[in-house]
Amino acid sequence: MLCFVLQVTVGCTDLLVVSVGQMSMGRAISIIQKLWNAGIAAEIMYDWSQSQEELQEYCRNSGIMYIALVSDKEGNHVKVKSFEKERQTEKRILESDLVDHMVQKLRTKVLEEKSIRESSDILSIPNLKGSFPNTSVLFEQHGAAIVPNVSVLSPEKLSSSVRRRHEIQVLSRLQTFLTNLEQCSNEIEILAVDLPKETILNFMSLEYEGDEQTFCATVKQLMSGLPKQRYLKCVCDEIYKIKIEKRISLLVLYSYRDDFYKVLF
């Protein structure tokens, strides 16, 4: 029997959704759409009729760490298989909880990979005496820089699950960019907002190197050229807290609507 794989993301796929039997195909399609909407890199495989060993071999060769098996025999549950740290685990979870489950898994994976990469880069550099630095000191010094603070500012109240999805979207999207930046600065914050690309560009006109009065003057000028919105004022207030009150040297203003960002130095 033919097996069709539909891939919609470029690069590594995180999750393979497998329809076990034709009767489960509709559920599998519904699940994959929810995963895509949450920004999770996933593939769908229709009516897999081969052995579990062949399925696992396919995932290993493709670099896929998670499989969601969708079967009518499981009712409203799905089986999630994971291949983490050279060991295989299986968990039966509610279909309605799958997106949140994967968001948490991938967020943890992003943070762990980032932490390992940073500590490994530092450990590869010997100190002046020719020995390597103490690892406990390294993590103490760099622990705060492992993950930048992400603030999600939305026009409406967000559920905790939606907020987590935006956070994983931001961290995944900016992972390489932030790694390079952290070599220059350990004071980085990300402000994720629901604004179009054009409005994000307008925020580049703000001045925050001077005093509070200068910042407020540029905010007033910015607001005069945009439609009046309470949300825009909230974004400006948050930038004020980060750049003026907290004196954070680098702020990334990220649009989760258009997947676009600008850096406010």
C-alpha positions in Angstrom: 0.0 0.0 0.0 1.2 3.5 -0.9 2.2 5.8 1.9 1.8 9.6 1.4 3.9 12.0 3.4 3.0 15.7 3.3 5.7 18.1 4.6 5.0 21.8 4.9 8.0 23.0 6.8 11.6 23.5 5.6 14.2 21.9 7.8 13.9 19.5 10.7 10.5 18.1 11.5 9.6 17.7 15.2 6.6 15.5 15.1 5.2 12.8 12.7 1.4 12.3 12.9 0.5 8.8 11.7 -3.0 7.7 10.7 -3.4 4.1 11.7 -6.0 2.9 9.2 -8.1 4.9 6.8 -10.9 5.5 9.4 -8.5 7.7 11.4 -7.4 9.9 8.4 -9.9 12.7 9.2 -8.8 13.0 12.8 -5.1 13.0 11.7 -5.7 15.8 9.3 -7.5 17.8 12.0 -4.6 17.3 14.4 -2.0 18.3 11.9 -3.8 21.5 11.2 -3.9 22.4 14.9 -0.2 21.7 15.2 0.6 23.9 12.2 -1.5 26.7 13.6 0.6 26.4 16.8 3.8 26.8 14.8 4.9 23.2 15.3 6.9 21.6 12.5 5.0 18.4 11.7 4.5 15.9 8.9 1.4 13.7 8.4 1.6 10.1 7.2 -1.6 8.6 5.9 -2.6 5.0 6.5 0.7 3.5 7.7 0.5 -0.2 7.3 4.1 -1.2 7.8 5.8 -2.5 11.0 6.6 -0.3 14.0 10.3 -1.0 13.4 10.1 0.4 9.9 8.3 3.5 11.2 11.0 4.1 13.8 13.7 3.6 11.2 12.0 6.2 9.0 11.9 8.7 11.9 15.6 8.0 12.8 16.7 8.6 9.2 14.6 11.8 9.1 15.7 13.2 12.4 12.1 13.1 13.8 12.0 12.8 17.6 8.2 12.4 18.2 5.4 10.3 16.7 1.7 10.7 17.3 -0.3 7.6 16.5 -3.9 8.3 15.7 -6.2 5.3 15.8 -10.0 4.8 16.3 -9.1 2.0 18.7 -7.8 4.7 21.1 -11.0 6.7 21.2 -10.3 10.4 21.9 -6.7 9.6 22.9 -3.5 9.5 20.9 -0.2 7.6 21.5 2.9 9.8 21.6 6.2 8.0 21.1 9.4 9.9 21.8 13.0 9.1 21.0 14.9 11.4 23.4 18.5 10.8 24.6 18.7 7.4 23.0 15.7 6.0 24.8 12.2 5.4 23.7 9.1 6.3 25.7 5.4 6.1 25.0 2.5 8.1 26.5 -1.2 8.0 26.0 -2.7 11.5 26.1 -6.0 13.2 25.2 -6.2 14.4 21.6 -7.2 17.8 22.9 -4.0 18.0 25.0 -1.6 17.1 22.2 -0.7 20.6 21.1 0.0 21.8 24.6 2.0 18.6 25.3 4.2 19.2 22.2 4.6 22.9 23.0 6.0 22.0 26.4 8.2 19.2 25.0 9.7 21.4 22.2 10.2 24.4 24.5 12.2 22.2 26.9 14.2 20.8 23.9 15.0 24.3 22.7 16.2 25.4 26.1 18.3 22.2 26.7 20.0 22.4 23.3 20.8 26.1 23.9 22.2 25.4 27.3 24.4 22.5 26.1 25.7 24.5 23.1 26.6 27.5 25.3 28.4 25.4 28.0 30.2 23.3 25.3 31.5 26.5 23.6 32.8 27.8 26.9 34.4 24.5 28.0 36.3 24.3 24.7 38.3 27.5 25.6 41.1 26.8 28.2 42.0 29.4 30.8 45.4 31.1 31.2 46.8 28.2 33.2 45.9 25.7 30.5 43.1 24.0 32.4 39.4 24.3 31.8 37.1 26.4 33.9 35.0 25.0 36.7 31.6 23.9 35.3 29.6 25.0 38.3 31.0 28.5 38.0 30.2 28.6 34.2 26.5 27.7 34.8 26.4 30.2 37.6 27.7 33.0 35.4 25.7 32.1 32.3 22.6 30.6 33.7 20.6 33.9 33.4 21.7 34.2 29.7 20.6 30.8 28.7 17.0 32.0 27.9 16.1 35.6 27.3 13.0 36.9 29.0 10.0 36.7 26.7 7.0 38.9 27.3 3.9 38.3 25.2 1.8 41.5 25.0 -1.6 40.9 23.4 -4.6 43.2 22.8 -6.8 40.6 24.5 -6.4 38.2 27.3 -4.6 35.0 26.3 -5.0 31.6 27.8 -1.8 30.1 29.3 -1.6 27.5 26.5 -1.8 30.2 23.7 0.8 32.3 25.5 3.1 29.2 25.7 2.6 28.7 22.0 3.7 32.2 21.2 6.7 31.8 23.5 7.9 28.6 21.7 7.3 30.3 18.4 9.5 33.2 19.4 12.3 31.1 20.9 12.4 28.7 17.9 12.3 31.5 15.4 15.1 33.6 17.0 17.3 30.8 18.4 20.2 31.2 16.0 19.9 35.0 16.1 19.9 35.2 19.9 22.9 32.8 20.2 25.0 35.1 18.1 23.8 38.2 20.0 24.5 36.7 23.4 28.2 36.7 22.6 28.0 40.5 22.8 25.4 41.0 25.4 23.8 39.1 28.3 21.0 41.7 28.7 18.4 40.6 26.2 14.6 40.8 26.4 12.0 39.9 23.8 8.7 41.7 23.5 6.2 39.7 21.4 3.3 41.8 20.1 0.3 41.5 17.8 1.2 44.2 15.3 1.9 44.2 11.6 5.4 44.5 10.1 4.8 48.1 9.0 4.0 49.2 12.6 7.1 47.4 14.0 9.2 49.4 11.6 7.6 52.6 12.9 8.9 51.8 16.4 12.5 52.2 15.2 12.0 56.0 15.4 11.8 55.9 19.2 14.7 57.4 21.2 15.5 56.0 24.6 19.2 56.8 25.0 18.4 60.2 26.5 16.1 61.1 29.3 12.4 60.2 29.9 11.3 63.5 28.3 13.0 62.6 25.0 11.4 59.2 25.0 8.0 60.5 25.6 8.4 63.1 22.8 9.3 60.4 20.3 6.3 58.3 21.5 4.0 61.3 20.9 5.4 61.7 17.5 5.1 58.0 16.7 1.4 57.9 17.9 0.5 61.0 15.9 1.3 59.1 12.7 -0.7 55.9 13.6 -4.3 55.1 14.2 -5.2 55.8 17.8 -5.2 52.5 19.7 -4.9 51.8 23.4 -2.9 48.7 22.5 -0.1 50.8 20.8 0.1 52.9 24.0 0.5 49.7 26.0 3.4 48.6 23.7 5.1 51.9 24.2 4.7 51.6 28.0 6.3 48.2 28.0 9.2 49.5 25.9 9.6 52.3 28.4 9.8 49.8 31.3 12.4 47.6 29.5 14.6 50.3 28.0 14.2 53.3 30.5 13.4 51.7 33.9 15.2 48.4 33.6 18.0 49.7 31.3 18.1 46.6 29.2 20.7 47.1 26.5 19.0 45.1 23.8 15.3 44.6 23.1 13.9 42.4 20.3 10.4 43.6 19.2 8.8 40.6 17.6 5.5 40.5 15.6 3.9 37.1 16.1 1.3 38.1 13.6 3.7 38.6 10.7 6.7 36.6 12.0 8.9 39.7 11.8 11.2 41.4 14.3 13.5 44.4 14.8 16.2 45.0 17.4 16.0 48.1 19.5 19.6 48.7 20.7 
